[in-house]
Amino acid sequence: MALSLDPSQAAPCPAQSLAWTARGIFTIAFLGITAGLQLSDMGLQAVSLSAIQRSFGVSDAALGALQGLAGVLIASALAIPLARMADRYSRKRVLLGLIAASSALMGLSAAAHVFPLFFIGRAAAGITEFAMVPLVYSMIPDLAPERHRVAANLSFAALMAAGASGGFYFSGNLLSTADALFAWQAEPWRKGFLLLGLAGLPLLLLGTLTADPARRIAAADRAAAASLREFLRHRWQAIGLFAGTAGCLITAVQALNQLIALALERRYHAAPGDIGQAMGLIILVASIGCLPVAGLLDRALARLIGQAARPLVMGLSVIASLPVLLLLTAAQALDHAFVAVGLFLFLTCTANALVPTMLQDLAPAPLRARCFAIWSFVVSLFGAAGPLLAGTLSAWLFEQRMLHAVTAVAVPALAVSATCALLSVRQTLRERTRPTAPLA
């Protein structure tokens, strides 16, 4: 597992010496817009679950597998080899390849006429989406000045969140537009996926204008990152707590995010388009509104406890989200449910906002893309369990009361996440008082 880098892609200069460039700002903005477009298909799929279920005649358990296994677990596992390519070769070329593949696979998903083929198509499209995020977070430290790295991470997350929420909010408009543009006989959700695939073509052209930054590898990073295995062995405790915190959090969030539209449609007999518009606004406000809050909390607490501030923000946010989730289950009106969903997502998004920066702090520069890809896969093991367990519980135990099934999965997951976050705070504070041991 020795590391081999393209010499043109490595530059042993300190991060603090880097200044902003216009091309660097454009590249980060482009990356955020592209990732947002790729994630928008998840919102369209979530809002279209009822139509997809009618098209293929599948059960709630199959929908849970689609939202969990196909959308998260399989995609993140197969994204790891692509992240290895991003660590070894030109990240810009890998980026352009991912955009092209994502557009093609999104269109191909629309053509599946049986559920297994649709499942495979969505899993394949998800691979490119999951590979994009490790690529981006490996590039940002080489594009942004160190003092602005957190802001750059949060700005990318804001653009990505805008695209993801747009998939919900504009789902009704997207479906009607696609149905009008494509005259042949097909379900509107198929035409919607095809239209999203075509939208990637202009992004592919704009991608040729982005920067391909050299990797700034400090001497300590070069020595520490000779082997991914050695890095994992040396930092296994911190990595385990990190994965436990983020993993159990994503179990709860994915259970709600992926199935909430179907759950609200069943409980309140609301139209999917109306739910999609409301959820789009909620996701946009929660995902973007939490970012300055997370940044301010990180800056204020870091003055007192250093990097332990980040897991502390996560733990406290997760604890605060628990009673909100219980209020969602008890909501008697759809508007009250939307308020509870919005507050829950705001708190969990605040908990999740600093995760990329935490992993950038933990991972050596030459291994950064692979560390993010492995992190995505490990977290996805938990994330896939969210909708999969909720869908199974809805079918077998709760008699299709999806909202109760989501809560039954999310509450224990949030409790474990908060516990791991607080243990991570304790470990980080202990590490401040002793020197870091070098890797063997």
C-alpha positions in Angstrom: 0.0 0.0 0.0 2.9 2.3 -0.6 1.9 5.7 -1.9 2.8 6.8 -5.4 2.1 10.4 -6.5 2.3 12.1 -9.8 5.2 14.5 -9.2 3.3 17.3 -11.1 0.5 16.9 -8.5 2.6 17.4 -5.4 4.2 20.5 -4.0 5.9 20.6 -0.6 4.7 24.1 0.4 2.9 25.0 3.6 -0.8 25.7 3.5 -0.5 29.0 5.2 1.4 30.5 2.3 -1.5 30.0 -0.2 -3.5 33.0 -1.2 -6.9 33.1 -2.9 -7.0 33.2 -6.6 -9.9 34.0 -8.9 -9.7 30.5 -10.5 -9.6 28.9 -7.1 -12.8 30.7 -6.0 -14.4 29.7 -9.4 -13.4 26.1 -8.9 -14.9 25.8 -5.4 -18.1 27.4 -6.6 -18.2 25.1 -9.6 -17.6 22.0 -7.4 -20.5 23.1 -5.1 -22.9 23.6 -8.0 -21.9 20.3 -9.6 -22.3 18.3 -6.4 -25.6 20.0 -5.8 -26.9 19.0 -9.2 -25.8 15.4 -8.7 -27.6 15.3 -5.3 -30.8 16.8 -6.7 -31.8 13.4 -8.1 -32.1 12.1 -4.6 -34.8 14.7 -3.8 -36.6 13.9 -7.0 -36.4 10.2 -6.2 -37.7 10.7 -2.6 -40.7 12.7 -3.8 -41.4 10.2 -6.6 -41.3 7.1 -4.3 -45.1 6.5 -4.5 -45.0 6.7 -8.3 -41.9 4.5 -8.5 -43.7 2.0 -6.2 -46.7 1.9 -8.5 -44.6 1.5 -11.6 -42.8 -1.5 -10.3 -45.3 -2.9 -7.7 -42.7 -3.3 -4.9 -43.0 -3.3 -1.1 -42.0 -0.7 1.5 -39.0 -2.9 2.3 -37.9 -2.7 -1.3 -38.2 1.1 -1.2 -36.1 1.2 1.9 -33.4 -0.9 0.2 -33.5 1.4 -2.8 -33.1 4.5 -0.6 -30.4 2.9 1.6 -28.5 0.1 -0.2 -28.6 1.4 -3.7 -28.5 5.1 -2.9 -25.8 5.0 -0.2 -24.0 1.7 0.6 -23.3 0.3 -2.8 -22.4 3.6 -4.2 -20.0 4.6 -1.4 -18.2 1.2 -1.5 -17.5 1.4 -5.2 -16.5 5.1 -4.9 -13.3 4.1 -3.0 -11.3 3.0 -6.1 -12.2 6.3 -7.7 -11.0 8.2 -4.7 -7.7 6.3 -5.0 -7.4 7.6 -8.6 -8.0 11.1 -7.2 -5.2 10.7 -4.8 -2.8 9.4 -7.4 -3.6 11.3 -10.7 -5.0 14.5 -11.9 -8.1 15.4 -9.9 -9.5 17.6 -12.6 -9.5 14.7 -15.1 -11.2 12.5 -12.5 -13.8 15.3 -11.9 -14.7 15.6 -15.6 -15.0 11.8 -15.8 -17.4 11.8 -12.8 -19.6 14.5 -14.3 -19.9 12.7 -17.6 -20.6 9.3 -16.0 -23.2 10.8 -13.6 -25.1 12.5 -16.5 -25.2 9.3 -18.5 -26.2 7.0 -15.6 -29.0 9.4 -14.5 -30.5 9.1 -18.0 -30.0 5.3 -18.1 -31.9 5.0 -14.7 -34.9 6.4 -16.4 -35.0 3.7 -19.0 -35.2 0.7 -16.6 -38.5 -1.2 -17.0 -38.1 -3.7 -14.1 -37.1 -2.8 -10.5 -33.8 -4.8 -10.3 -32.5 -2.8 -13.3 -33.7 0.5 -11.8 -32.0 -0.5 -8.5 -28.7 -1.2 -10.3 -29.0 2.0 -12.3 -29.5 4.1 -9.2 -26.7 2.4 -7.4 -24.4 3.1 -10.4 -25.4 6.8 -10.5 -24.8 7.1 -6.8 -21.2 5.9 -7.3 -20.3 9.0 -9.1 -22.1 11.2 -6.6 -20.2 9.7 -3.7 -16.9 9.8 -5.4 -17.4 13.5 -6.0 -17.4 14.5 -2.3 -14.0 12.9 -1.4 -12.5 14.5 -4.5 -13.8 18.0 -3.5 -12.7 17.8 0.1 -9.2 16.7 -1.0 -9.0 19.7 -3.3 -10.3 22.4 -1.0 -7.2 22.6 1.3 -5.1 23.0 -1.8 -7.4 25.8 -3.2 -8.2 27.8 -0.1 -5.9 29.7 2.4 -5.7 27.8 5.6 -7.3 30.5 7.6 -10.3 30.3 5.3 -10.5 26.5 5.0 -13.5 26.1 7.3 -15.4 28.9 5.4 -14.5 27.2 2.1 -15.8 23.9 3.4 -19.0 25.4 4.6 -19.5 27.4 1.4 -19.2 24.2 -0.7 -21.6 22.5 1.7 -24.1 25.4 1.2 -24.0 25.1 -2.6 -24.4 21.3 -2.3 -27.3 21.7 0.1 -29.0 24.2 -2.3 -28.9 21.6 -5.1 -30.1 18.8 -2.8 -33.0 20.9 -1.6 -33.8 22.0 -5.1 -34.4 18.3 -6.0 -37.3 18.4 -3.4 -38.6 22.0 -4.0 -38.6 21.9 -7.8 -39.6 18.3 -8.1 -43.2 19.1 -9.2 -41.9 21.8 -11.7 -39.2 19.4 -12.9 -41.7 16.6 -13.5 -44.2 18.8 -15.4 -41.4 20.4 -17.5 -39.9 17.1 -18.4 -43.3 15.7 -19.3 -43.9 18.6 -21.6 -40.5 18.5 -23.2 -40.5 14.7 -24.0 -43.6 13.8 -25.9 -43.3 10.0 -25.8 -45.4 7.9 -23.4 -43.6 7.3 -20.1 -44.1 8.0 -16.4 -43.2 11.6 -15.5 -40.6 10.5 -13.0 -38.6 8.8 -15.8 -38.6 12.0 -17.9 -37.5 13.9 -14.8 -34.4 11.7 -14.4 -33.6 12.1 -18.1 -33.9 15.9 -17.9 -31.5 16.0 -14.9 -29.0 13.9 -16.8 -29.1 16.3 -19.7 -28.5 19.2 -17.3 -25.0 17.8 -16.7 -23.7 18.5 -20.2 -23.2 22.3 -19.8 -21.4 21.6 -16.5 -19.0 19.3 -18.3 -18.0 22.1 -20.6 -17.6 24.6 -17.7 -15.5 22.0 -15.9 -12.7 22.4 -18.4 -12.1 26.0 -16.9 -11.5 24.8 -13.4 -8.1 24.6 -11.6 -6.2 21.4 -11.0 -4.2 22.4 -7.9 -1.0 20.8 -6.9 -1.1 18.8 -3.6 0.8 20.7 -0.9 2.4 18.0 1.1 4.3 18.9 4.3 7.3 16.8 5.2 5.4 15.4 8.2 2.5 14.4 6.0 4.8 12.7 3.5 6.4 10.6 6.2 3.2 9.9 8.0 1.3 8.8 4.9 3.6 6.2 3.5 0.9 3.6 4.2 -2.9 3.9 4.6 -2.7 0.8 6.8 -0.2 2.5 9.1 -2.3 5.6 9.4 -5.5 3.6 10.3 -3.5 1.5 12.8 -2.0 4.6 14.5 -5.3 6.6 14.7 -7.8 3.8 15.1 -9.4 5.2 18.3 -10.0 8.7 17.0 -11.2 7.2 13.7 -13.5 4.8 15.5 -15.1 7.5 17.6 -15.4 9.8 14.5 -17.1 7.1 12.5 -19.4 6.2 15.4 -20.5 9.8 15.9 -21.0 10.6 12.2 -22.3 7.1 11.3 -25.1 6.9 13.9 -26.0 10.5 13.1 -26.4 9.6 9.5 -28.5 6.6 10.3 -31.1 8.8 11.9 -30.9 11.6 9.3 -31.1 9.2 6.3 -34.0 7.3 7.8 -35.9 10.6 8.0 -34.6 12.3 4.8 -35.1 9.4 2.5 -38.6 8.4 3.7 -40.1 11.6 5.2 -42.0 12.5 2.0 -43.7 9.1 1.9 -44.3 9.2 5.6 -46.0 12.6 5.5 -48.0 11.7 2.4 -49.4 8.6 4.2 -50.1 10.2 7.5 -51.6 13.5 6.4 -52.9 12.5 2.9 -51.0 15.4 1.3 -50.0 15.7 -2.4 -46.4 14.6 -3.1 -45.8 17.9 -5.0 -46.9 20.0 -2.0 -44.7 17.9 0.3 -41.8 18.3 -2.1 -42.0 22.1 -2.2 -42.2 22.3 1.6 -39.3 19.9 2.1 -37.2 21.7 -0.5 -37.5 25.0 1.5 -37.0 23.2 4.8 -33.8 21.4 3.6 -32.5 24.6 2.0 -33.0 26.7 5.1 -31.8 24.1 7.5 -28.7 23.1 5.5 -27.6 26.6 4.7 -28.8 28.3 7.9 -26.9 26.0 10.1 -23.5 26.7 8.5 -22.8 30.2 10.0 -24.1 28.9 13.3 -21.7 26.0 13.2 -18.8 28.2 12.1 -19.4 30.7 14.9 -19.7 28.0 17.5 -16.5 26.4 16.3 -14.6 29.7 16.4 -15.9 30.6 19.8 -15.3 27.3 21.5 -12.0 26.6 19.7 -10.5 29.5 21.7 -11.2 27.5 24.9 -10.8 23.9 24.0 -9.2 23.8 20.5 -10.2 21.0 18.1 -12.4 19.4 20.8 -14.9 22.2 19.9 -16.0 20.3 16.8 -17.1 17.0 18.4 -18.7 19.1 21.3 -20.8 21.0 18.8 -21.9 17.7 17.2 -22.8 16.1 20.5 -24.8 19.0 21.9 -26.7 19.4 18.6 -27.6 15.7 18.5 -28.8 15.7 22.1 -31.0 18.7 21.3 -32.5 17.0 18.3 -33.9 14.0 20.3 -37.0 15.7 21.8 -37.7 17.4 18.5 -38.0 14.0 16.8 -40.5 12.9 19.4 -42.5 16.0 18.8 -42.6 15.2 15.1 -44.2 11.8 15.9 -46.9 13.5 18.0 -47.7 16.3 15.5 -51.4 16.4 14.7 -51.2 18.7 11.6 -49.0 18.7 8.6 -47.8 22.3 9.3 -46.7 21.3 12.8 -44.9 18.3 11.3 -43.0 20.5 8.9 -41.9 22.7 11.7 -40.6 19.7 13.7 -38.8 18.3 10.6 -37.2 21.7 9.9 -35.9 22.1 13.5 -34.7 18.5 13.5 -32.8 18.9 10.2 -31.3 22.3 11.4 -29.9 20.7 14.6 -28.6 17.6 12.8 -27.1 19.6 10.0 -25.4 21.8 12.6 -24.0 18.6 14.0 -22.8 17.4 10.6 -21.4 20.7 9.3 -17.9 20.5 10.8 -17.4 16.8 9.9 -15.4 17.5 6.7 -13.0 19.9 8.6 -12.5 17.3 11.3 -11.5 14.6 8.8 -9.2 17.0 7.0 -7.5 17.7 10.3 -7.2 13.9 10.9 -6.1 12.7 7.4 -2.6 13.3 5.9 -2.7 15.2 2.6 -1.6 12.3 0.3 -4.3 10.1 1.6 -7.1 12.6 1.9 -9.4 11.5 -0.9 -9.2 7.9 0.1 -9.8 8.7 3.7 -12.9 10.7 2.8 -14.1 7.8 0.5 -13.5 5.2 3.3 -15.2 7.5 5.8 -18.2 7.8 3.4 -18.4 4.0 3.1 -18.2 3.3 6.8 -20.8 6.0 7.5 -22.9 4.6 4.7 -23.0 1.2 6.4 -25.0 3.1 9.1 -26.8 5.3 6.6 -28.1 2.4 4.6 -29.4 0.9 7.8 -31.6 4.0 8.4 -34.1 3.7 5.5 -33.7 -0.1 5.2 -34.6 -0.7 8.8 -37.4 1.9 8.8 -38.9 0.5 5.6 -38.7 -3.1 7.1 -40.3 -2.0 10.4 -43.0 -0.1 8.6 -43.9 -3.3 6.6 -43.6 -5.8 9.4 -44.3 -4.0 12.7 -46.0 -0.6 12.2 -48.5 -1.5 9.5 -47.2 1.1 7.1 -47.0 3.9 9.7 -43.8 5.1 8.2 -43.3 8.0 10.6 -43.4 5.7 13.6 -40.9 3.4 12.0 -38.5 6.3 11.2 -38.7 7.4 14.9 -38.0 3.9 16.2 -34.8 3.8 14.1 -33.6 7.3 14.7 -33.9 7.7 18.5 -31.4 5.0 19.5 -29.1 6.0 16.7 -29.0 9.6 17.9 -28.3 8.5 21.5 -25.3 6.4 20.4 -24.0 9.3 18.2 -24.1 11.8 21.1 -22.3 9.3 23.3 -19.5 8.8 20.8 -19.2 12.6 20.3 -18.7 13.3 24.0 -16.1 10.5 24.2 -14.3 12.1 21.3 -14.3 15.4 23.1 -12.7 13.7 26.1 -10.0 12.0 23.9 -9.2 15.2 22.1 -8.7 17.1 25.3 -6.4 14.4 26.6 -4.4 14.5 23.4 -3.8 18.3 23.9 -1.8 17.5 27.0 0.6 15.0 25.4 2.7 15.1 22.3 1.5 13.1 19.2 3.5 9.9 18.7 5.0 9.5 15.2 3.8 6.7 12.9 6.0 3.6 12.7 
